């Protein structure tokens, strides 16, 4: 009896080890297939890590430069009080330094929006949309910046669709992008990027049409990355 029991226990142990081995091999196979898929999609772990580290280093460098600029402003403020004769020169320097600080802070906000956005949500998003008047009557420049926040393990590809809502002759009217482009412009608006991509397009509004809102649809063709839609009030800024 003890001999039979020992043989049964030994057999059960080997069966259990065999099953564990099968599970481990299956997990390894799944991981290898996953890595192969990411490599086939153009993802490189080392390159992505290096690019992300470079973005963070750039943010840190901008922070250091802002601190140095603020210190320089403090010194100029002291000079302004001591030396009234050069007041205008010091004032001009202060304005230049403050403008540079604002520029650096805008750059930091942009890169942080890619690496670690304030809302903590990953994915595709519109980072900036800006409309400016062109030289020609009823011509406008549209600047659009798209980013992929937090997760950069693959490129996101797709196309952009834009429409403008407004009023024409007292009636609500919506124009698609294809109806607002100059005659020689390409109607197709593709995108493909890992971190961000910016665009400049020219829009020509029909006579009698008053724009009120601009609608942007960013259509992703990349699996697991969702498309987005955003709507903005029509507002122009200085170019």
Biotite code that builds the C-alpha atoms (Angstrom):
import biotite.structure as struc

atoms = struc.array([
    struc.Atom([0.000, 0.000, 0.000], chain_id="A", res_id=1, res_name="UNK", atom_name="CA", element="C"),
    struc.Atom([2.684, 2.619, 0.881], chain_id="A", res_id=2, res_name="UNK", atom_name="CA", element="C"),
    struc.Atom([4.443, 1.771, -2.380], chain_id="A", res_id=3, res_name="UNK", atom_name="CA", element="C"),
    struc.Atom([1.296, 2.366, -4.456], chain_id="A", res_id=4, res_name="UNK", atom_name="CA", element="C"),
    struc.Atom([0.605, 5.602, -2.585], chain_id="A", res_id=5, res_name="UNK", atom_name="CA", element="C"),
    struc.Atom([4.166, 6.822, -3.249], chain_id="A", res_id=6, res_name="UNK", atom_name="CA", element="C"),
    struc.Atom([3.831, 6.037, -6.958], chain_id="A", res_id=7, res_name="UNK", atom_name="CA", element="C"),
    struc.Atom([0.489, 7.875, -7.172], chain_id="A", res_id=8, res_name="UNK", atom_name="CA", element="C"),
    struc.Atom([1.905, 10.938, -5.361], chain_id="A", res_id=9, res_name="UNK", atom_name="CA", element="C"),
    struc.Atom([4.984, 10.980, -7.559], chain_id="A", res_id=10, res_name="UNK", atom_name="CA", element="C"),
    struc.Atom([2.831, 10.700, -10.678], chain_id="A", res_id=11, res_name="UNK", atom_name="CA", element="C"),
    struc.Atom([0.536, 13.501, -9.511], chain_id="A", res_id=12, res_name="UNK", atom_name="CA", element="C"),
    struc.Atom([3.580, 15.706, -8.837], chain_id="A", res_id=13, res_name="UNK", atom_name="CA", element="C"),
    struc.Atom([4.941, 15.144, -12.325], chain_id="A", res_id=14, res_name="UNK", atom_name="CA", element="C"),
    struc.Atom([1.524, 15.928, -13.821], chain_id="A", res_id=15, res_name="UNK", atom_name="CA", element="C"),
    struc.Atom([1.332, 19.169, -11.831], chain_id="A", res_id=16, res_name="UNK", atom_name="CA", element="C"),
    struc.Atom([4.854, 20.204, -12.956], chain_id="A", res_id=17, res_name="UNK", atom_name="CA", element="C"),
    struc.Atom([3.963, 19.361, -16.549], chain_id="A", res_id=18, res_name="UNK", atom_name="CA", element="C"),
    struc.Atom([0.829, 21.517, -16.390], chain_id="A", res_id=19, res_name="UNK", atom_name="CA", element="C"),
    struc.Atom([2.727, 24.439, -14.850], chain_id="A", res_id=20, res_name="UNK", atom_name="CA", element="C"),
    struc.Atom([5.327, 24.111, -17.591], chain_id="A", res_id=21, res_name="UNK", atom_name="CA", element="C"),
    struc.Atom([2.609, 24.233, -20.260], chain_id="A", res_id=22, res_name="UNK", atom_name="CA", element="C"),
    struc.Atom([1.135, 27.405, -18.697], chain_id="A", res_id=23, res_name="UNK", atom_name="CA", element="C"),
    struc.Atom([4.573, 29.071, -18.537], chain_id="A", res_id=24, res_name="UNK", atom_name="CA", element="C"),
    struc.Atom([5.304, 28.188, -22.155], chain_id="A", res_id=25, res_name="UNK", atom_name="CA", element="C"),
    struc.Atom([1.893, 29.563, -23.191], chain_id="A", res_id=26, res_name="UNK", atom_name="CA", element="C"),
    struc.Atom([2.555, 32.848, -21.375], chain_id="A", res_id=27, res_name="UNK", atom_name="CA", element="C"),
    struc.Atom([5.997, 33.146, -22.968], chain_id="A", res_id=28, res_name="UNK", atom_name="CA", element="C"),
    struc.Atom([4.477, 32.471, -26.394], chain_id="A", res_id=29, res_name="UNK", atom_name="CA", element="C"),
    struc.Atom([1.797, 35.143, -25.867], chain_id="A", res_id=30, res_name="UNK", atom_name="CA", element="C"),
    struc.Atom([4.434, 37.675, -24.784], chain_id="A", res_id=31, res_name="UNK", atom_name="CA", element="C"),
    struc.Atom([6.627, 36.881, -27.800], chain_id="A", res_id=32, res_name="UNK", atom_name="CA", element="C"),
    struc.Atom([3.653, 37.321, -30.141], chain_id="A", res_id=33, res_name="UNK", atom_name="CA", element="C"),
    struc.Atom([2.841, 40.642, -28.418], chain_id="A", res_id=34, res_name="UNK", atom_name="CA", element="C"),
    struc.Atom([6.428, 41.881, -28.807], chain_id="A", res_id=35, res_name="UNK", atom_name="CA", element="C"),
    struc.Atom([6.510, 40.760, -32.417], chain_id="A", res_id=36, res_name="UNK", atom_name="CA", element="C"),
    struc.Atom([3.337, 42.727, -33.072], chain_id="A", res_id=37, res_name="UNK", atom_name="CA", element="C"),
    struc.Atom([4.783, 45.858, -31.496], chain_id="A", res_id=38, res_name="UNK", atom_name="CA", element="C"),
    struc.Atom([8.024, 45.523, -33.464], chain_id="A", res_id=39, res_name="UNK", atom_name="CA", element="C"),
    struc.Atom([6.054, 44.958, -36.667], chain_id="A", res_id=40, res_name="UNK", atom_name="CA", element="C"),
    struc.Atom([4.127, 48.153, -35.918], chain_id="A", res_id=41, res_name="UNK", atom_name="CA", element="C"),
    struc.Atom([7.397, 50.090, -35.724], chain_id="A", res_id=42, res_name="UNK", atom_name="CA", element="C"),
    struc.Atom([7.767, 50.166, -31.912], chain_id="A", res_id=43, res_name="UNK", atom_name="CA", element="C"),
    struc.Atom([11.212, 49.995, -30.350], chain_id="A", res_id=44, res_name="UNK", atom_name="CA", element="C"),
    struc.Atom([11.374, 49.882, -26.531], chain_id="A", res_id=45, res_name="UNK", atom_name="CA", element="C"),
    struc.Atom([14.818, 51.485, -26.296], chain_id="A", res_id=46, res_name="UNK", atom_name="CA", element="C"),
    struc.Atom([14.066, 54.215, -28.847], chain_id="A", res_id=47, res_name="UNK", atom_name="CA", element="C"),
    struc.Atom([10.748, 55.079, -27.179], chain_id="A", res_id=48, res_name="UNK", atom_name="CA", element="C"),
    struc.Atom([12.400, 55.246, -23.742], chain_id="A", res_id=49, res_name="UNK", atom_name="CA", element="C"),
    struc.Atom([15.180, 57.445, -25.105], chain_id="A", res_id=50, res_name="UNK", atom_name="CA", element="C"),
    struc.Atom([12.708, 59.788, -26.809], chain_id="A", res_id=51, res_name="UNK", atom_name="CA", element="C"),
    struc.Atom([10.635, 60.096, -23.655], chain_id="A", res_id=52, res_name="UNK", atom_name="CA", element="C"),
    struc.Atom([13.767, 60.769, -21.585], chain_id="A", res_id=53, res_name="UNK", atom_name="CA", element="C"),
    struc.Atom([14.816, 63.434, -24.097], chain_id="A", res_id=54, res_name="UNK", atom_name="CA", element="C"),
    struc.Atom([11.444, 65.167, -23.752], chain_id="A", res_id=55, res_name="UNK", atom_name="CA", element="C"),
    struc.Atom([11.721, 65.148, -19.960], chain_id="A", res_id=56, res_name="UNK", atom_name="CA", element="C"),
    struc.Atom([15.309, 66.462, -20.150], chain_id="A", res_id=57, res_name="UNK", atom_name="CA", element="C"),
    struc.Atom([14.114, 69.282, -22.399], chain_id="A", res_id=58, res_name="UNK", atom_name="CA", element="C"),
    struc.Atom([11.404, 70.181, -19.869], chain_id="A", res_id=59, res_name="UNK", atom_name="CA", element="C"),
    struc.Atom([13.993, 70.219, -17.058], chain_id="A", res_id=60, res_name="UNK", atom_name="CA", element="C"),
    struc.Atom([16.315, 72.418, -19.135], chain_id="A", res_id=61, res_name="UNK", atom_name="CA", element="C"),
    struc.Atom([13.492, 74.874, -19.816], chain_id="A", res_id=62, res_name="UNK", atom_name="CA", element="C"),
    struc.Atom([12.685, 74.986, -16.081], chain_id="A", res_id=63, res_name="UNK", atom_name="CA", element="C"),
    struc.Atom([16.335, 75.801, -15.321], chain_id="A", res_id=64, res_name="UNK", atom_name="CA", element="C"),
    struc.Atom([16.400, 78.513, -17.975], chain_id="A", res_id=65, res_name="UNK", atom_name="CA", element="C"),
    struc.Atom([13.233, 80.092, -16.584], chain_id="A", res_id=66, res_name="UNK", atom_name="CA", element="C"),
    struc.Atom([14.795, 80.170, -13.112], chain_id="A", res_id=67, res_name="UNK", atom_name="CA", element="C"),
    struc.Atom([17.895, 81.880, -14.538], chain_id="A", res_id=68, res_name="UNK", atom_name="CA", element="C"),
    struc.Atom([15.754, 84.415, -16.428], chain_id="A", res_id=69, res_name="UNK", atom_name="CA", element="C"),
    struc.Atom([13.788, 85.240, -13.297], chain_id="A", res_id=70, res_name="UNK", atom_name="CA", element="C"),
    struc.Atom([17.042, 85.826, -11.441], chain_id="A", res_id=71, res_name="UNK", atom_name="CA", element="C"),
    struc.Atom([18.197, 88.119, -14.223], chain_id="A", res_id=72, res_name="UNK", atom_name="CA", element="C"),
    struc.Atom([14.915, 90.033, -13.992], chain_id="A", res_id=73, res_name="UNK", atom_name="CA", element="C"),
    struc.Atom([15.465, 90.508, -10.269], chain_id="A", res_id=74, res_name="UNK", atom_name="CA", element="C"),
    struc.Atom([18.913, 91.979, -10.972], chain_id="A", res_id=75, res_name="UNK", atom_name="CA", element="C"),
    struc.Atom([17.461, 94.320, -13.597], chain_id="A", res_id=76, res_name="UNK", atom_name="CA", element="C"),
    struc.Atom([14.776, 95.450, -11.168], chain_id="A", res_id=77, res_name="UNK", atom_name="CA", element="C"),
    struc.Atom([17.543, 96.385, -8.726], chain_id="A", res_id=78, res_name="UNK", atom_name="CA", element="C"),
    struc.Atom([19.440, 98.241, -11.470], chain_id="A", res_id=79, res_name="UNK", atom_name="CA", element="C"),
    struc.Atom([16.284, 100.115, -12.392], chain_id="A", res_id=80, res_name="UNK", atom_name="CA", element="C"),
    struc.Atom([15.951, 101.457, -8.866], chain_id="A", res_id=81, res_name="UNK", atom_name="CA", element="C"),
    struc.Atom([19.622, 102.374, -8.543], chain_id="A", res_id=82, res_name="UNK", atom_name="CA", element="C"),
    struc.Atom([20.215, 103.862, -11.972], chain_id="A", res_id=83, res_name="UNK", atom_name="CA", element="C"),
    struc.Atom([17.296, 106.033, -13.078], chain_id="A", res_id=84, res_name="UNK", atom_name="CA", element="C"),
    struc.Atom([19.238, 107.353, -16.068], chain_id="A", res_id=85, res_name="UNK", atom_name="CA", element="C"),
    struc.Atom([19.136, 104.006, -17.846], chain_id="A", res_id=86, res_name="UNK", atom_name="CA", element="C"),
    struc.Atom([15.517, 103.337, -16.859], chain_id="A", res_id=87, res_name="UNK", atom_name="CA", element="C"),
    struc.Atom([14.259, 102.900, -20.423], chain_id="A", res_id=88, res_name="UNK", atom_name="CA", element="C"),
    struc.Atom([17.031, 100.481, -21.368], chain_id="A", res_id=89, res_name="UNK", atom_name="CA", element="C"),
    struc.Atom([16.416, 98.383, -18.274], chain_id="A", res_id=90, res_name="UNK", atom_name="CA", element="C"),
    struc.Atom([12.658, 98.461, -18.875], chain_id="A", res_id=91, res_name="UNK", atom_name="CA", element="C"),
    struc.Atom([13.143, 97.164, -22.429], chain_id="A", res_id=92, res_name="UNK", atom_name="CA", element="C"),
    struc.Atom([15.380, 94.367, -21.116], chain_id="A", res_id=93, res_name="UNK", atom_name="CA", element="C"),
    struc.Atom([12.746, 93.404, -18.565], chain_id="A", res_id=94, res_name="UNK", atom_name="CA", element="C"),
    struc.Atom([10.049, 93.179, -21.230], chain_id="A", res_id=95, res_name="UNK", atom_name="CA", element="C"),
    struc.Atom([12.299, 91.013, -23.412], chain_id="A", res_id=96, res_name="UNK", atom_name="CA", element="C"),
    struc.Atom([13.118, 88.677, -20.529], chain_id="A", res_id=97, res_name="UNK", atom_name="CA", element="C"),
    struc.Atom([9.481, 88.400, -19.481], chain_id="A", res_id=98, res_name="UNK", atom_name="CA", element="C"),
    struc.Atom([8.466, 87.568, -23.055], chain_id="A", res_id=99, res_name="UNK", atom_name="CA", element="C"),
    struc.Atom([11.143, 84.881, -23.182], chain_id="A", res_id=100, res_name="UNK", atom_name="CA", element="C"),
    struc.Atom([9.932, 83.410, -19.885], chain_id="A", res_id=101, res_name="UNK", atom_name="CA", element="C"),
    struc.Atom([6.386, 83.249, -21.245], chain_id="A", res_id=102, res_name="UNK", atom_name="CA", element="C"),
    struc.Atom([7.660, 81.524, -24.380], chain_id="A", res_id=103, res_name="UNK", atom_name="CA", element="C"),
    struc.Atom([9.554, 78.966, -22.294], chain_id="A", res_id=104, res_name="UNK", atom_name="CA", element="C"),
    struc.Atom([6.564, 78.368, -20.049], chain_id="A", res_id=105, res_name="UNK", atom_name="CA", element="C"),
    struc.Atom([4.358, 77.772, -23.105], chain_id="A", res_id=106, res_name="UNK", atom_name="CA", element="C"),
    struc.Atom([6.927, 75.262, -24.395], chain_id="A", res_id=107, res_name="UNK", atom_name="CA", element="C"),
    struc.Atom([6.969, 73.461, -21.036], chain_id="A", res_id=108, res_name="UNK", atom_name="CA", element="C"),
    struc.Atom([3.167, 73.295, -20.989], chain_id="A", res_id=109, res_name="UNK", atom_name="CA", element="C"),
    struc.Atom([3.220, 71.831, -24.491], chain_id="A", res_id=110, res_name="UNK", atom_name="CA", element="C"),
    struc.Atom([5.772, 69.094, -23.697], chain_id="A", res_id=111, res_name="UNK", atom_name="CA", element="C"),
    struc.Atom([4.122, 68.266, -20.378], chain_id="A", res_id=112, res_name="UNK", atom_name="CA", element="C"),
    struc.Atom([0.866, 67.870, -22.269], chain_id="A", res_id=113, res_name="UNK", atom_name="CA", element="C"),
    struc.Atom([2.577, 65.038, -24.146], chain_id="A", res_id=114, res_name="UNK", atom_name="CA", element="C"),
    struc.Atom([4.543, 63.402, -21.313], chain_id="A", res_id=115, res_name="UNK", atom_name="CA", element="C"),
    struc.Atom([2.182, 63.932, -18.357], chain_id="A", res_id=116, res_name="UNK", atom_name="CA", element="C"),
    struc.Atom([-1.027, 65.874, -19.076], chain_id="A", res_id=117, res_name="UNK", atom_name="CA", element="C"),
    struc.Atom([-2.789, 67.562, -16.152], chain_id="A", res_id=118, res_name="UNK", atom_name="CA", element="C"),
    struc.Atom([-5.884, 65.365, -16.441], chain_id="A", res_id=119, res_name="UNK", atom_name="CA", element="C"),
    struc.Atom([-3.765, 62.199, -16.471], chain_id="A", res_id=120, res_name="UNK", atom_name="CA", element="C"),
    struc.Atom([-5.635, 60.791, -19.468], chain_id="A", res_id=121, res_name="UNK", atom_name="CA", element="C"),
    struc.Atom([-3.657, 59.073, -22.251], chain_id="A", res_id=122, res_name="UNK", atom_name="CA", element="C"),
    struc.Atom([-4.552, 59.115, -25.913], chain_id="A", res_id=123, res_name="UNK", atom_name="CA", element="C"),
    struc.Atom([-5.055, 61.323, -28.905], chain_id="A", res_id=124, res_name="UNK", atom_name="CA", element="C"),
    struc.Atom([-5.986, 64.978, -28.336], chain_id="A", res_id=125, res_name="UNK", atom_name="CA", element="C"),
    struc.Atom([-6.049, 68.429, -29.902], chain_id="A", res_id=126, res_name="UNK", atom_name="CA", element="C"),
    struc.Atom([-3.324, 70.397, -28.137], chain_id="A", res_id=127, res_name="UNK", atom_name="CA", element="C"),
    struc.Atom([-3.930, 73.678, -29.931], chain_id="A", res_id=128, res_name="UNK", atom_name="CA", element="C"),
    struc.Atom([-6.214, 75.189, -32.557], chain_id="A", res_id=129, res_name="UNK", atom_name="CA", element="C"),
    struc.Atom([-5.668, 78.749, -33.731], chain_id="A", res_id=130, res_name="UNK", atom_name="CA", element="C"),
    struc.Atom([-7.324, 80.890, -36.400], chain_id="A", res_id=131, res_name="UNK", atom_name="CA", element="C"),
    struc.Atom([-5.677, 84.000, -37.843], chain_id="A", res_id=132, res_name="UNK", atom_name="CA", element="C"),
    struc.Atom([-6.732, 86.333, -40.626], chain_id="A", res_id=133, res_name="UNK", atom_name="CA", element="C"),
    struc.Atom([-4.795, 86.123, -43.878], chain_id="A", res_id=134, res_name="UNK", atom_name="CA", element="C"),
    struc.Atom([-3.988, 89.067, -46.155], chain_id="A", res_id=135, res_name="UNK", atom_name="CA", element="C"),
    struc.Atom([-6.796, 88.260, -48.592], chain_id="A", res_id=136, res_name="UNK", atom_name="CA", element="C"),
    struc.Atom([-10.401, 89.081, -47.757], chain_id="A", res_id=137, res_name="UNK", atom_name="CA", element="C"),
    struc.Atom([-12.277, 86.158, -46.108], chain_id="A", res_id=138, res_name="UNK", atom_name="CA", element="C"),
    struc.Atom([-9.120, 84.030, -46.057], chain_id="A", res_id=139, res_name="UNK", atom_name="CA", element="C"),
    struc.Atom([-8.059, 82.508, -42.732], chain_id="A", res_id=140, res_name="UNK", atom_name="CA", element="C"),
    struc.Atom([-5.085, 80.456, -41.569], chain_id="A", res_id=141, res_name="UNK", atom_name="CA", element="C"),
    struc.Atom([-5.907, 77.424, -39.449], chain_id="A", res_id=142, res_name="UNK", atom_name="CA", element="C"),
    struc.Atom([-3.139, 76.007, -37.240], chain_id="A", res_id=143, res_name="UNK", atom_name="CA", element="C"),
    struc.Atom([-3.841, 72.636, -35.627], chain_id="A", res_id=144, res_name="UNK", atom_name="CA", element="C"),
    struc.Atom([-1.555, 70.718, -33.236], chain_id="A", res_id=145, res_name="UNK", atom_name="CA", element="C"),
    struc.Atom([-2.301, 67.074, -32.425], chain_id="A", res_id=146, res_name="UNK", atom_name="CA", element="C"),
    struc.Atom([-0.543, 65.136, -29.663], chain_id="A", res_id=147, res_name="UNK", atom_name="CA", element="C"),
    struc.Atom([-0.542, 61.620, -28.279], chain_id="A", res_id=148, res_name="UNK", atom_name="CA", element="C"),
    struc.Atom([-0.442, 61.936, -24.493], chain_id="A", res_id=149, res_name="UNK", atom_name="CA", element="C"),
    struc.Atom([1.438, 59.639, -22.101], chain_id="A", res_id=150, res_name="UNK", atom_name="CA", element="C"),
    struc.Atom([1.481, 56.430, -24.157], chain_id="A", res_id=151, res_name="UNK", atom_name="CA", element="C"),
    struc.Atom([3.910, 56.470, -27.084], chain_id="A", res_id=152, res_name="UNK", atom_name="CA", element="C"),
    struc.Atom([4.387, 52.763, -27.750], chain_id="A", res_id=153, res_name="UNK", atom_name="CA", element="C"),
    struc.Atom([3.111, 53.093, -31.304], chain_id="A", res_id=154, res_name="UNK", atom_name="CA", element="C"),
    struc.Atom([2.425, 55.659, -33.978], chain_id="A", res_id=155, res_name="UNK", atom_name="CA", element="C"),
    struc.Atom([-1.125, 56.867, -34.399], chain_id="A", res_id=156, res_name="UNK", atom_name="CA", element="C"),
    struc.Atom([-2.338, 57.364, -37.967], chain_id="A", res_id=157, res_name="UNK", atom_name="CA", element="C"),
    struc.Atom([-5.553, 58.580, -39.512], chain_id="A", res_id=158, res_name="UNK", atom_name="CA", element="C"),
    struc.Atom([-7.088, 61.688, -41.009], chain_id="A", res_id=159, res_name="UNK", atom_name="CA", element="C"),
    struc.Atom([-8.635, 64.981, -39.930], chain_id="A", res_id=160, res_name="UNK", atom_name="CA", element="C"),
    struc.Atom([-12.089, 66.248, -40.912], chain_id="A", res_id=161, res_name="UNK", atom_name="CA", element="C"),
    struc.Atom([-13.035, 69.883, -40.293], chain_id="A", res_id=162, res_name="UNK", atom_name="CA", element="C"),
    struc.Atom([-16.338, 71.687, -40.705], chain_id="A", res_id=163, res_name="UNK", atom_name="CA", element="C"),
    struc.Atom([-17.436, 75.249, -39.958], chain_id="A", res_id=164, res_name="UNK", atom_name="CA", element="C"),
    struc.Atom([-20.906, 76.047, -38.610], chain_id="A", res_id=165, res_name="UNK", atom_name="CA", element="C"),
    struc.Atom([-22.478, 79.461, -38.962], chain_id="A", res_id=166, res_name="UNK", atom_name="CA", element="C"),
    struc.Atom([-25.195, 81.598, -40.468], chain_id="A", res_id=167, res_name="UNK", atom_name="CA", element="C"),
    struc.Atom([-25.855, 82.422, -44.100], chain_id="A", res_id=168, res_name="UNK", atom_name="CA", element="C"),
    struc.Atom([-28.757, 84.647, -45.079], chain_id="A", res_id=169, res_name="UNK", atom_name="CA", element="C"),
    struc.Atom([-30.444, 84.134, -41.706], chain_id="A", res_id=170, res_name="UNK", atom_name="CA", element="C"),
    struc.Atom([-30.255, 80.325, -41.965], chain_id="A", res_id=171, res_name="UNK", atom_name="CA", element="C"),
    struc.Atom([-27.972, 77.890, -40.137], chain_id="A", res_id=172, res_name="UNK", atom_name="CA", element="C"),
    struc.Atom([-25.327, 76.571, -42.518], chain_id="A", res_id=173, res_name="UNK", atom_name="CA", element="C"),
    struc.Atom([-22.429, 74.112, -42.193], chain_id="A", res_id=174, res_name="UNK", atom_name="CA", element="C"),
    struc.Atom([-19.521, 73.882, -44.641], chain_id="A", res_id=175, res_name="UNK", atom_name="CA", element="C"),
    struc.Atom([-17.180, 70.895, -44.830], chain_id="A", res_id=176, res_name="UNK", atom_name="CA", element="C"),
    struc.Atom([-13.437, 71.400, -45.193], chain_id="A", res_id=177, res_name="UNK", atom_name="CA", element="C"),
    struc.Atom([-13.546, 70.404, -48.865], chain_id="A", res_id=178, res_name="UNK", atom_name="CA", element="C"),
    struc.Atom([-15.868, 73.353, -49.534], chain_id="A", res_id=179, res_name="UNK", atom_name="CA", element="C"),
    struc.Atom([-13.589, 75.871, -47.819], chain_id="A", res_id=180, res_name="UNK", atom_name="CA", element="C"),
    struc.Atom([-10.193, 75.083, -49.328], chain_id="A", res_id=181, res_name="UNK", atom_name="CA", element="C"),
    struc.Atom([-8.465, 77.162, -52.002], chain_id="A", res_id=182, res_name="UNK", atom_name="CA", element="C"),
    struc.Atom([-8.810, 75.729, -55.506], chain_id="A", res_id=183, res_name="UNK", atom_name="CA", element="C"),
    struc.Atom([-5.258, 74.316, -55.595], chain_id="A", res_id=184, res_name="UNK", atom_name="CA", element="C"),
    struc.Atom([-5.304, 72.785, -52.068], chain_id="A", res_id=185, res_name="UNK", atom_name="CA", element="C"),
    struc.Atom([-5.265, 69.056, -51.333], chain_id="A", res_id=186, res_name="UNK", atom_name="CA", element="C"),
    struc.Atom([-8.525, 68.024, -49.665], chain_id="A", res_id=187, res_name="UNK", atom_name="CA", element="C"),
    struc.Atom([-6.937, 65.005, -47.966], chain_id="A", res_id=188, res_name="UNK", atom_name="CA", element="C"),
    struc.Atom([-5.678, 65.637, -44.412], chain_id="A", res_id=189, res_name="UNK", atom_name="CA", element="C"),
    struc.Atom([-3.727, 62.585, -43.168], chain_id="A", res_id=190, res_name="UNK", atom_name="CA", element="C"),
    struc.Atom([-1.618, 62.380, -40.002], chain_id="A", res_id=191, res_name="UNK", atom_name="CA", element="C"),
    struc.Atom([0.922, 59.912, -38.613], chain_id="A", res_id=192, res_name="UNK", atom_name="CA", element="C"),
    struc.Atom([3.009, 60.541, -35.492], chain_id="A", res_id=193, res_name="UNK", atom_name="CA", element="C"),
    struc.Atom([4.148, 59.138, -32.149], chain_id="A", res_id=194, res_name="UNK", atom_name="CA", element="C"),
    struc.Atom([4.393, 62.316, -30.051], chain_id="A", res_id=195, res_name="UNK", atom_name="CA", element="C"),
    struc.Atom([2.897, 65.274, -31.925], chain_id="A", res_id=196, res_name="UNK", atom_name="CA", element="C"),
    struc.Atom([2.260, 66.780, -35.346], chain_id="A", res_id=197, res_name="UNK", atom_name="CA", element="C"),
    struc.Atom([1.261, 70.303, -36.371], chain_id="A", res_id=198, res_name="UNK", atom_name="CA", element="C"),
    struc.Atom([-0.548, 71.527, -39.472], chain_id="A", res_id=199, res_name="UNK", atom_name="CA", element="C"),
    struc.Atom([-1.260, 74.805, -41.241], chain_id="A", res_id=200, res_name="UNK", atom_name="CA", element="C"),
    struc.Atom([-4.238, 74.984, -43.595], chain_id="A", res_id=201, res_name="UNK", atom_name="CA", element="C"),
    struc.Atom([-5.882, 77.872, -45.435], chain_id="A", res_id=202, res_name="UNK", atom_name="CA", element="C"),
    struc.Atom([-9.664, 78.321, -45.273], chain_id="A", res_id=203, res_name="UNK", atom_name="CA", element="C"),
    struc.Atom([-11.713, 80.562, -47.578], chain_id="A", res_id=204, res_name="UNK", atom_name="CA", element="C"),
    struc.Atom([-15.171, 81.497, -46.321], chain_id="A", res_id=205, res_name="UNK", atom_name="CA", element="C"),
    struc.Atom([-17.995, 82.025, -48.827], chain_id="A", res_id=206, res_name="UNK", atom_name="CA", element="C"),
    struc.Atom([-19.456, 85.521, -49.213], chain_id="A", res_id=207, res_name="UNK", atom_name="CA", element="C"),
    struc.Atom([-22.387, 86.141, -46.913], chain_id="A", res_id=208, res_name="UNK", atom_name="CA", element="C"),
    struc.Atom([-21.404, 83.383, -44.492], chain_id="A", res_id=209, res_name="UNK", atom_name="CA", element="C"),
    struc.Atom([-20.754, 84.297, -40.835], chain_id="A", res_id=210, res_name="UNK", atom_name="CA", element="C"),
    struc.Atom([-18.786, 81.575, -39.003], chain_id="A", res_id=211, res_name="UNK", atom_name="CA", element="C"),
    struc.Atom([-19.735, 80.709, -35.428], chain_id="A", res_id=212, res_name="UNK", atom_name="CA", element="C"),
    struc.Atom([-18.071, 77.400, -34.563], chain_id="A", res_id=213, res_name="UNK", atom_name="CA", element="C"),
    struc.Atom([-15.379, 75.153, -36.001], chain_id="A", res_id=214, res_name="UNK", atom_name="CA", element="C"),
    struc.Atom([-15.730, 71.397, -35.558], chain_id="A", res_id=215, res_name="UNK", atom_name="CA", element="C"),
    struc.Atom([-12.670, 69.108, -35.655], chain_id="A", res_id=216, res_name="UNK", atom_name="CA", element="C"),
    struc.Atom([-12.875, 65.328, -35.989], chain_id="A", res_id=217, res_name="UNK", atom_name="CA", element="C"),
    struc.Atom([-9.601, 63.409, -35.612], chain_id="A", res_id=218, res_name="UNK", atom_name="CA", element="C"),
    struc.Atom([-10.210, 59.908, -36.990], chain_id="A", res_id=219, res_name="UNK", atom_name="CA", element="C"),
    struc.Atom([-7.732, 57.291, -35.782], chain_id="A", res_id=220, res_name="UNK", atom_name="CA", element="C"),
    struc.Atom([-7.014, 54.231, -37.899], chain_id="A", res_id=221, res_name="UNK", atom_name="CA", element="C"),
    struc.Atom([-4.719, 52.764, -35.229], chain_id="A", res_id=222, res_name="UNK", atom_name="CA", element="C"),
    struc.Atom([-6.191, 49.941, -33.203], chain_id="A", res_id=223, res_name="UNK", atom_name="CA", element="C"),
    struc.Atom([-6.700, 50.717, -29.487], chain_id="A", res_id=224, res_name="UNK", atom_name="CA", element="C"),
    struc.Atom([-6.308, 54.493, -30.043], chain_id="A", res_id=225, res_name="UNK", atom_name="CA", element="C"),
    struc.Atom([-9.703, 56.189, -30.065], chain_id="A", res_id=226, res_name="UNK", atom_name="CA", element="C"),
    struc.Atom([-10.827, 58.918, -32.434], chain_id="A", res_id=227, res_name="UNK", atom_name="CA", element="C"),
    struc.Atom([-11.837, 62.271, -30.966], chain_id="A", res_id=228, res_name="UNK", atom_name="CA", element="C"),
    struc.Atom([-14.162, 65.151, -31.796], chain_id="A", res_id=229, res_name="UNK", atom_name="CA", element="C"),
    struc.Atom([-13.840, 68.737, -30.571], chain_id="A", res_id=230, res_name="UNK", atom_name="CA", element="C"),
    struc.Atom([-15.885, 71.876, -31.204], chain_id="A", res_id=231, res_name="UNK", atom_name="CA", element="C"),
    struc.Atom([-14.601, 75.433, -30.727], chain_id="A", res_id=232, res_name="UNK", atom_name="CA", element="C"),
    struc.Atom([-16.118, 78.888, -30.951], chain_id="A", res_id=233, res_name="UNK", atom_name="CA", element="C"),
    struc.Atom([-14.858, 80.711, -34.057], chain_id="A", res_id=234, res_name="UNK", atom_name="CA", element="C"),
    struc.Atom([-12.358, 83.261, -32.769], chain_id="A", res_id=235, res_name="UNK", atom_name="CA", element="C"),
    struc.Atom([-9.404, 84.778, -34.579], chain_id="A", res_id=236, res_name="UNK", atom_name="CA", element="C"),
    struc.Atom([-6.129, 85.914, -33.043], chain_id="A", res_id=237, res_name="UNK", atom_name="CA", element="C"),
    struc.Atom([-3.279, 87.999, -34.322], chain_id="A", res_id=238, res_name="UNK", atom_name="CA", element="C"),
    struc.Atom([-0.857, 86.139, -36.565], chain_id="A", res_id=239, res_name="UNK", atom_name="CA", element="C"),
])
